[in-house]
């Protein structure tokens, strides 16, 4: 089986879908690996490092030609897959709900496509969960970026000239990114609080030494969707949460928002009126900015100052830590491939009835087969 690794072309994308480490592991399975020249440049991996690992390194057309499986970070346009053979497989982060027309084009081109971000949150798939591996880095980097923009120290400092108060950090949304943001802010010495619509996260927040800020007046709302994701809340809960956040956010120096709902626009958590209550020099980092934004006034790829508050909306946060993000992402891909590798045939076999395969497969045999996409057509 020939596996191809492409150079990413999307804006602000510096990650790569395989590292020399995972190239060696794929070859050990019995695959041959081809890497497009320059694929690792953004993650500081040279072409020679791939060659030393056993991969062939060539231009895009030569890399794609004859390949059975294409690995990518973000899904390439079909036009960028010239010469791909019929029935080839593409495994990447494909953003199917935002790129539906492109998914239809994949199907029409005869590609079998698998979206790694749709990996089911089950025990067997934990090592393949790209959202968790990448979100972990995003949560860390959000705090580091906030600290860089914030014009004051994070920890309390007692000096002969007086005491500097610790920064107050409020994390909104306590998934993988939120938990890492809490832990990182705590390590930097901040006073941390956090909130989430899922009642089960309260214990997680407190276990990291942060203060849990939860709506108590509205009962019977857990906010827990399928697979451990948050789901959209009732209007009653939204109103209660907005009132709670308004009273709390005015006292915060740093706010980090991480809330996402799969297949839906990001929920609005922070309004312009709430931003106006924060003191000048405060910082907000919106990790959901590319999905519509949790924060009113956030802009993709920019950091506007609104009411004296800097609102950071960096594009592709994991890519800002490209080397580590690539290492983790490529291991996720390897674990996925290895789990379905047929040693005797020296190829990967994806059973159509497997829960993991069903969860990630978008197109097969010229049709869109993912249940959520097929029913939305």
C-alpha positions as CSV (number, residue, x, y, z in Angstrom):
1,X,0.0,0.0,0.0
2,X,1.3,3.4,-0.9
3,X,0.6,6.3,1.5
4,X,1.1,9.9,0.4
5,X,1.6,12.9,2.7
6,X,0.8,16.2,1.2
7,X,2.1,19.7,1.8
8,X,-0.7,21.8,3.3
9,X,-1.9,24.8,1.2
10,X,-4.6,26.3,3.5
11,X,-3.9,29.8,5.0
12,X,-2.0,29.8,8.3
13,X,-1.6,26.0,8.2
14,X,1.9,25.0,9.3
15,X,1.2,21.4,10.4
16,X,2.0,18.2,8.6
17,X,0.1,14.9,8.6
18,X,3.2,12.7,9.2
19,X,6.5,13.1,10.9
20,X,9.7,11.0,10.5
21,X,8.6,9.1,13.6
22,X,5.3,8.0,12.1
23,X,6.8,7.5,8.6
24,X,9.0,4.8,10.2
25,X,6.1,3.2,11.9
26,X,4.0,3.1,8.7
27,X,6.9,1.6,6.8
28,X,7.2,-1.0,9.6
29,X,3.6,-2.0,9.1
30,X,4.4,-2.8,5.4
31,X,3.4,0.4,3.7
32,X,5.5,2.6,1.3
33,X,5.4,6.3,2.1
34,X,5.7,9.2,-0.3
35,X,6.0,12.8,1.1
36,X,5.6,15.9,-1.0
37,X,8.7,18.1,-0.9
38,X,8.4,20.9,1.7
39,X,5.5,19.2,3.5
40,X,7.3,19.6,6.9
41,X,8.7,23.0,6.4
42,X,6.2,24.7,8.7
43,X,6.9,22.3,11.5
44,X,10.7,22.5,11.0
45,X,11.0,19.0,9.5
46,X,13.3,18.9,6.5
47,X,12.9,16.8,3.4
48,X,16.1,14.9,4.3
49,X,14.6,13.9,7.6
50,X,11.8,12.2,5.7
51,X,14.2,10.6,3.3
52,X,16.3,9.3,6.2
53,X,13.1,7.8,7.7
54,X,12.5,5.8,4.5
55,X,10.1,7.9,2.6
56,X,10.4,9.0,-1.0
57,X,10.3,12.8,-1.4
58,X,9.1,14.4,-4.6
59,X,6.8,16.9,-6.1
60,X,3.0,16.9,-5.6
61,X,2.0,15.1,-8.8
62,X,4.6,12.4,-8.3
63,X,3.6,12.0,-4.6
64,X,0.0,11.5,-5.4
65,X,0.4,9.2,-8.5
66,X,-0.3,5.6,-7.6
67,X,-1.1,6.4,-3.9
68,X,-3.8,4.4,-2.2
69,X,-4.2,6.6,0.8
70,X,-3.7,10.3,1.1
71,X,-3.0,11.8,4.5
72,X,-3.6,15.5,5.1
73,X,-4.2,18.0,7.9
74,X,-6.9,20.0,6.2
75,X,-8.7,18.5,3.2
76,X,-7.3,19.6,-0.1
77,X,-9.4,20.8,-3.0
78,X,-10.1,18.1,-5.5
79,X,-8.3,20.2,-8.0
80,X,-5.2,19.8,-6.0
81,X,-5.4,16.0,-6.3
82,X,-4.6,15.7,-10.0
83,X,-3.7,12.2,-11.0
84,X,-5.2,10.5,-7.9
85,X,-6.4,7.0,-8.8
86,X,-10.0,6.0,-8.6
87,X,-11.0,4.5,-5.3
88,X,-8.2,6.2,-3.4
89,X,-8.8,7.2,0.3
90,X,-8.3,10.6,1.8
91,X,-7.9,11.0,5.6
92,X,-7.8,14.5,7.0
93,X,-9.7,17.1,8.9
94,X,-12.4,17.8,6.3
95,X,-14.9,20.2,7.9
96,X,-17.8,18.6,6.2
97,X,-20.5,20.9,7.5
98,X,-18.7,24.0,6.4
99,X,-17.4,22.5,3.1
100,X,-20.4,20.5,1.9
101,X,-19.9,21.3,-1.7
102,X,-16.3,20.0,-1.6
103,X,-17.5,16.8,0.1
104,X,-20.0,16.3,-2.8
105,X,-17.1,16.8,-5.2
106,X,-15.0,14.2,-3.3
107,X,-17.9,11.8,-3.8
108,X,-18.3,12.5,-7.4
109,X,-14.5,12.0,-7.9
110,X,-14.8,8.5,-6.5
111,X,-12.8,9.2,-3.3
112,X,-13.4,7.5,0.0
113,X,-13.0,10.3,2.5
114,X,-12.7,10.1,6.3
115,X,-13.0,13.1,8.5
116,X,-10.8,12.7,11.6
117,X,-12.6,15.4,13.5
118,X,-15.7,13.1,13.6
119,X,-13.9,10.4,15.5
120,X,-16.4,8.9,18.0
121,X,-15.6,9.6,21.6
122,X,-15.3,6.0,22.7
123,X,-12.5,4.3,24.6
124,X,-11.2,2.4,21.6
125,X,-10.7,5.6,19.7
126,X,-9.1,7.8,22.3
127,X,-5.6,7.5,20.7
128,X,-7.1,8.6,17.4
129,X,-9.0,11.6,18.7
130,X,-7.5,14.6,16.8
131,X,-9.8,17.1,18.4
132,X,-8.5,16.2,21.8
133,X,-4.8,16.3,20.8
134,X,-5.1,19.6,19.0
135,X,-7.5,21.2,21.5
136,X,-5.1,20.5,24.3
137,X,-2.4,22.6,22.6
138,X,-5.0,25.3,21.8
139,X,-5.9,25.7,25.4
140,X,-2.3,26.0,26.4
141,X,-1.5,28.5,23.6
142,X,-4.5,30.6,24.4
143,X,-3.2,31.3,27.9
144,X,0.3,32.0,26.6
145,X,-1.1,34.4,23.9
146,X,-3.2,36.1,26.6
147,X,-0.2,36.5,28.9
148,X,1.8,38.1,26.0
149,X,-1.0,40.6,25.3
150,X,-1.8,41.4,28.9
151,X,0.2,44.3,30.2
152,X,0.6,42.9,33.7
153,X,2.0,39.9,35.6
154,X,0.0,36.8,36.1
155,X,1.1,35.7,39.6
156,X,0.8,37.7,42.8
157,X,4.1,39.2,43.7
158,X,5.1,40.6,47.1
159,X,7.9,43.1,46.8
160,X,9.5,45.8,49.0
161,X,7.7,48.3,46.8
162,X,4.3,46.7,47.4
163,X,2.2,43.8,46.3
164,X,1.0,43.0,42.7
165,X,-2.3,41.3,42.6
166,X,-2.7,38.0,40.7
167,X,-4.5,38.1,37.3
168,X,-8.0,36.8,37.3
169,X,-8.6,34.3,34.5
170,X,-12.1,33.1,33.5
171,X,-12.4,30.1,31.2
172,X,-15.7,29.6,29.4
173,X,-16.2,26.0,28.1
174,X,-14.5,23.2,29.9
175,X,-13.7,20.6,27.3
176,X,-10.1,19.5,26.5
177,X,-9.0,23.1,25.6
178,X,-10.7,24.6,28.6
179,X,-9.2,22.2,31.0
180,X,-5.7,22.8,29.6
181,X,-6.3,26.6,29.8
182,X,-7.2,26.2,33.4
183,X,-4.2,24.2,34.2
184,X,-1.8,26.5,32.3
185,X,-3.2,29.7,33.9
186,X,-3.0,28.1,37.3
187,X,0.7,27.2,36.7
188,X,1.3,30.8,35.8
189,X,-0.1,31.9,39.1
190,X,-3.4,33.3,38.1
191,X,-6.7,33.1,40.1
192,X,-8.8,31.0,37.8
193,X,-12.5,30.4,37.5
194,X,-14.4,28.5,34.9
195,X,-17.9,27.7,33.7
196,X,-19.6,25.2,31.3
197,X,-23.2,24.1,30.5
198,X,-22.4,20.5,31.4
199,X,-22.9,19.8,35.1
200,X,-20.4,17.0,35.1
201,X,-17.5,19.4,34.5
202,X,-17.9,21.1,37.9
203,X,-15.8,18.4,39.6
204,X,-13.2,18.6,36.9
205,X,-12.8,22.4,37.3
206,X,-12.4,22.1,41.1
207,X,-10.0,19.3,40.8
208,X,-7.6,21.7,38.9
209,X,-7.9,24.2,41.7
210,X,-10.2,26.6,39.9
211,X,-13.5,28.1,41.1
212,X,-16.6,26.7,39.3
213,X,-19.1,29.3,38.2
214,X,-22.4,27.5,37.5
215,X,-26.1,28.4,37.1
216,X,-27.9,27.1,40.1
217,X,-31.4,28.5,39.7
218,X,-32.3,26.5,36.6
219,X,-32.6,22.9,37.4
220,X,-32.7,19.7,35.3
221,X,-30.4,21.0,32.6
222,X,-27.2,19.1,32.1
223,X,-26.0,20.4,28.8
224,X,-24.6,17.0,27.9
225,X,-25.0,16.0,24.2
226,X,-24.0,12.7,22.6
227,X,-20.4,11.6,22.8
228,X,-19.6,14.0,25.7
229,X,-20.0,17.1,23.6
230,X,-22.0,20.1,24.8
231,X,-25.4,20.6,23.2
232,X,-27.4,23.8,22.7
233,X,-29.2,25.1,25.8
234,X,-32.8,26.3,26.4
235,X,-33.6,30.0,26.3
236,X,-34.2,29.9,30.1
237,X,-30.7,28.5,30.7
238,X,-29.1,31.0,28.3
239,X,-30.7,33.9,30.1
240,X,-29.6,32.7,33.5
241,X,-26.1,32.0,32.3
242,X,-25.9,35.5,30.7
243,X,-26.8,37.1,34.0
244,X,-24.3,35.1,35.9
245,X,-21.5,35.8,33.4
246,X,-22.3,39.5,33.3
247,X,-21.7,39.9,37.1
248,X,-18.6,37.7,37.0
249,X,-16.9,38.9,33.8
250,X,-16.6,42.5,35.0
251,X,-14.1,41.4,37.6
252,X,-11.9,39.4,35.2
253,X,-8.6,40.4,33.5
254,X,-8.4,37.5,31.1
255,X,-11.3,35.6,29.5
256,X,-10.8,32.5,27.3
257,X,-13.8,31.1,25.4
258,X,-13.7,27.6,24.0
259,X,-17.3,26.6,23.4
260,X,-18.2,24.7,20.2
261,X,-21.2,22.7,19.1
262,X,-20.4,20.1,16.4
263,X,-22.0,21.0,13.1
264,X,-23.4,24.3,14.4
265,X,-22.2,27.8,14.7
266,X,-20.3,28.5,17.9
267,X,-22.7,29.8,20.7
268,X,-22.4,33.5,21.6
269,X,-21.1,33.7,25.2
270,X,-19.8,37.3,25.6
271,X,-21.6,40.3,24.4
272,X,-20.4,43.8,23.6
273,X,-22.1,45.1,26.7
274,X,-20.3,42.6,28.8
275,X,-16.9,43.5,27.2
276,X,-17.6,47.1,28.1
277,X,-17.7,46.2,31.8
278,X,-14.2,44.9,31.8
279,X,-11.3,47.2,32.7
280,X,-9.1,48.6,30.0
281,X,-6.1,46.4,29.3
282,X,-8.0,43.2,29.7
283,X,-7.7,40.4,27.2
284,X,-10.2,37.9,25.6
285,X,-9.1,34.9,23.6
286,X,-11.8,33.4,21.4
287,X,-10.9,29.9,20.4
288,X,-14.1,29.5,18.5
289,X,-13.6,32.5,16.3
290,X,-13.3,30.4,13.1
291,X,-16.7,28.8,13.8
292,X,-18.5,32.1,14.2
293,X,-17.1,33.2,17.5
294,X,-18.1,33.0,21.1
295,X,-17.4,36.7,21.5
296,X,-19.1,39.6,19.9
297,X,-16.6,41.6,17.9
298,X,-14.0,38.9,17.5
299,X,-12.4,38.7,14.1
300,X,-10.7,35.8,12.5
301,X,-7.0,36.4,12.3
302,X,-7.0,39.7,14.1
303,X,-6.9,41.2,17.6
304,X,-9.2,44.3,17.7
305,X,-9.4,46.5,20.8
306,X,-13.0,47.0,21.8
307,X,-13.8,49.2,24.8
308,X,-10.1,49.0,25.8
309,X,-10.2,45.2,25.7
310,X,-8.1,43.2,23.3
311,X,-10.0,40.4,21.6
312,X,-7.7,37.8,20.2
313,X,-9.0,35.7,17.3
314,X,-6.0,33.8,16.0
315,X,-6.6,31.6,13.0
316,X,-5.8,27.9,13.5
317,X,-4.4,28.0,17.0
318,X,-2.9,24.5,17.0
319,X,-0.8,25.5,14.0
320,X,0.9,28.2,16.2
321,X,2.6,25.2,17.9
322,X,3.2,23.4,14.6
323,X,5.9,21.0,15.7
324,X,4.1,19.6,18.7
325,X,0.7,19.7,16.9
326,X,2.1,17.8,14.0
327,X,3.7,15.2,16.3
328,X,0.4,14.5,18.1
329,X,-1.8,14.7,15.0
330,X,0.4,12.3,13.0
331,X,0.3,9.8,15.9
332,X,-3.5,10.0,15.8
333,X,-3.4,9.2,12.1
334,X,-1.0,6.3,12.6
335,X,-3.0,4.8,15.4
336,X,-6.1,5.0,13.2
337,X,-4.3,3.2,10.3
338,X,-2.6,0.7,12.6
339,X,-5.9,-0.3,14.2
340,X,-7.3,-1.4,10.8
341,X,-4.1,-2.7,9.2
342,X,-4.2,-6.2,7.6
343,X,-0.7,-7.6,8.0
344,X,-1.2,-10.5,5.6
345,X,-2.4,-8.2,2.8
346,X,-0.1,-5.4,3.8
347,X,-2.9,-2.9,3.5
348,X,-5.5,-1.1,5.5
349,X,-9.0,-2.5,5.6
350,X,-11.9,-0.4,6.9
351,X,-14.9,-2.5,7.7
352,X,-18.0,-0.5,6.8
353,X,-19.9,-1.8,9.8
354,X,-17.2,-0.7,12.4
355,X,-18.4,2.0,14.7
356,X,-15.2,4.1,14.2
357,X,-15.3,3.7,10.4
358,X,-19.0,4.6,10.3
359,X,-18.3,7.6,12.5
360,X,-15.6,9.2,10.2
361,X,-16.5,8.0,6.7
362,X,-18.0,10.8,4.6
363,X,-18.0,9.4,1.1
364,X,-17.6,6.0,-0.5
365,X,-18.4,4.4,-3.9
366,X,-19.4,7.8,-5.4
367,X,-21.9,8.7,-2.7
368,X,-22.1,10.7,0.5
369,X,-22.6,8.0,3.1
370,X,-22.3,9.8,6.5
371,X,-25.7,9.7,8.2
372,X,-25.7,13.4,9.3
373,X,-24.6,14.6,5.8
374,X,-26.9,12.3,3.9
375,X,-30.0,13.3,5.8
376,X,-29.1,17.0,5.4
377,X,-28.8,16.8,1.7
